[in-house]
Amino acid sequence: MKTVHMMAAAVLALTAGAAAQAQTTLTFDGLAGLYGDGSPLGPLTGDGQAITYVESGYQLTLHTSNAPGAFYGAHIGDAGGAQTFNWHDDGDNLYGAYVTLTKVGGGKFNLLDFDYASNDLTVSDGMTWLSLSGSGNVAANLKNVKSVTFSSLNYTGNQLDNVQVSGAVPEPASWALMLGGFGLVGGAMRSRKRSVSFA
């Protein structure tokens, strides 16, 4: 019986791990417009300091302020075509504008790869920095991160597309704790079945 409980615990742990690793591609196909200043851009929210796009449980947020005298105000959408997440640094977006990728509600995830176009793009999870220019696909392989920052300088136009992400795999300590918990439950159930009462 103990073996059955341990096997059940292992299967549940493996299932949880597989679910956590489910891969998703952010395609930005909902972004059909050009500007974030009131034009139809799909599922965008903005407060004048940030513009947020949400897709498949992940969100990209442009962090910026409206530049003094800016014609359009803080926006995404003028660095490339529709159906990409695109923005620029400087101009209507103040110098130093940057984008963060996070999970809705928080939590860790993996940034696997993405397509990009930029003259000067830095990608970082706070520990690893990637410097990119030109266009193409990059295998980022940033694992178990809470946030990834995309930034550029000097009025650079940037585009992101086909961003592949997955849920983070539980760390070894979490696996051990989970398996230990299942073992204790199984042991308790086994002890319970052994107790016999005589009326």
NORCORUR-V891142 format. One line per field, one symbol per residue. ss: DSSP state (@ for helix, = for strand, . for the rest). psi: psi as a letter, one per 20 degrees, with the letter a starting at -180 (. if undefined). burial: I if it has 16 or more other ideal C-beta (glycine too) atoms within 10 Angstrom, else O. Layout:
BEGIN
ss = ???
psi = ???
burial = ???
END
This chain:
BEGIN
ss = .@@@@@@@@@@@@@@@@@@@..====.................===...======..======..=..................====....=....======.....================....=================..=====....===========....@@@@@@@@@@@@@@@@@@@@@@@.....
psi = hgggghggggggghgggghhjpqqpoikiiniahqkkiqojbmqqqjihqpppppkjqqppoorqpqpjpghrprrjjiarrkqoqrrpachpqpjqrpqprqpiarqrpogrqqrpqinpppqjihppppqqcqbppngloqlqhqpppqrrllppqpqqloprrqqpqqhhgggggggghgggggghghghhppqp.
burial = OOOOIOOOIOOOIOOOOOOIOOOIOIOIOOIOIIOIIOOOIOOIOIOOOIIIIIIOOIIIIIIIOIIOOOOIIIIIIIIIOOOIIIIIIIIIIIOOIIIIIIIOOOOIIIIIIIOIIIOIIOIIIOOOOIOIOOOOOOOIOIOOIOIIOIIIOOOIIIIIIOIIIOIIIIOOOOOOOIOOOIOOOIOOOOOOOOOOOOO
END
